[in-house]
């Protein structure tokens, strides 16, 4: 950016624009107007299909940012880790934009059951309606080996940057962060 009177440069280059996205129209738009796309809580099994919505120029550009934020809980007690991720996602499964995305991604049965529970005022049932099939595609959880394998599966699905959002079965965010650091030591 330049000073209008003197023409002197005031600041450096603007940072690249990364557009938050979920569904196909937003994904396509990110490829048209931005230098990247980032999802939150995307379904790994659907990521290749999501990436097809990008214009070819973005899809083939190695510098185009493709990221996803993934709730992550590391614990050999897989059921306990899954329960943490289910609690983390309760607020998201109540949102129509996420519901519509997950239906598009192949999880209509789970989302319809959640919608029915919400309509009946039975929010306490929501975690039990998040199937293992759905949870394993939207989050990372389990032993360190399972989580590392999941990270590799995300890269294989086309995500270039995985933003792991840690929670823990054993403590607060600092404990979760340490568990994440230990995962890659």
N, C-alpha and C positions, 0 to 999 in steps of 0.2 A: 504494500500500500504506500502511496506517495502523498506527501504534503502538497496540497493544491497550489499554494503560492510559490514554493521554492522548488518543487519537484523532488525534494530530498526523500530518500527512503526512510520510512518511520518504523516499520516492522519487517520481520522476515516473511517468507512464503506462508501462505495459509495452509493449515494441515489438510490432509485428505478427508473427504466426507465419506463416512460410513453410515449407511441407512439401516435402521432397525427394520426387520421384516419378519413376516410369518408366511403369508400366503403368496400365491403366484403373481398377482398384480404388483404387490410391493417388491417382490424379488425382481421382477422385470424392471420396475422403476429404478431400483438401486443400480442396475446395470446401465441404465440410460443416463442418470444424473449424478451418480456417486462413484467413488473409487473402491467401494466395498459394501458388503451386506453382512449383518449380524443377526442371528436368531437368538431367542432365549427359550429354552425348553422344547426345542425342535425334536422331532422323532427321527432317530438315526436311520431307520429303515426307509424313511420318506425323503431323506436329504438328496439322494441322486435325482429324484423326480423334481424336488424344489429347485435344484440347480439348473434343470432343463429350462426353467422360465427365464433365466438370464439370457440377454442377447449374446450371440456367439462371440462378439468382441470381448465382452467381460468374462465369459466362460473360459476363453482360451488365453486370457491375459494372466501371466503368472504373478503380476503385482496386484491383481484385484483381490481385496481382502474378503475371505469367507470365514466367518467365525460363528461359534455357538456357545452360549452360556449353559452349563450343565450342572444341575444340583449333584453333589458328590458326597457320599458317605462311605468311609473306609472302615470296615469291621469284618472280621472272619465270621461273625454271627450275621449272616446274610439277611435273616428275617428282621433283626434289630435295625440294621442299616436301611433296609427297605422301608421300615416303619418311619424312620426319620425323614426319608425323602418323600414319603406320602404326606406327612404333616407339612413339609415345606411347600408342597404343591397344591394344598387345599385351596388357597386363595386364587391360584391361577385357573384351576378347573371350574371355578365359578364364573369366569369371565367369558362372555360370548365370543370374543375374537379368538381366544385360545380354543374354546370348544369347537368353533367352526374349523379351525386349522386341524385339530386332532381328528375330527370327523373326516376331513379331506385326506388326512394321512392314514386312514384305515382303522380308526378306533371308534367307529360309530356306536357300537354296542356299549362300550364303557361310558362314553359321553352321554348317551341317551339315559342310561341308568343314573348317572350323576344329575342330569337335568330333572329327572323324575324325583329324585331325593330332595333336590333344592326346592322344587315346586311344592313338595309335601312338608317342607320345613324340617327335613331330617338331615341337616348338615352333618350331624355326628356320624352318619353312615358313609359319608363321602370317601374317607380313606379306604374302607373295605371294598369300595366299588372301583378303585384304581387297580386294574388287573396287573399281575406280574408281567404279562406280555407287554402291556403299555409302559409300565414303570421301567422295564429293562431297555426300552427304546428311547426314553425321555431323560433318564438319569443314569448315573454311574453309582454302583454300590456293591459291597461285598469285600472279599479279601483283597489285599494289595495286588495280587496277581490278577484277579478278576477285573479290578479297576484299571490296571495297566493294559490288559487285553482290550477293555472297552475303549480306552483312549485310542489304541491302534485301530479299532473298528471305526471310530469316528473319522480318523484320517482317511481310511480306506473308502469311506462314504463320501469324501470330497471336502470335508471341513479342513481348512488350513491352520486355523487357530482355535484351540479349544480353551474356553474360559471356564475353569473348574471352580464352582462355587461350593466351598466345603461346609459341611455340618458334621457333627460328631455324636456318637452314642455315649461318649464318655465325658463330655464337658462342653465348654463354651466355644466361641469362634476361635479363640487363641489355640485351644486344644485341636480343633479341626484344622487350622492352618498348619500346625506342627505335624499333624498326621499326613497332610498333603505334601509337605516338604520331605518328610521321611519316605514317602512313597517313591520319590525319585532320587534318593541318595544312593 
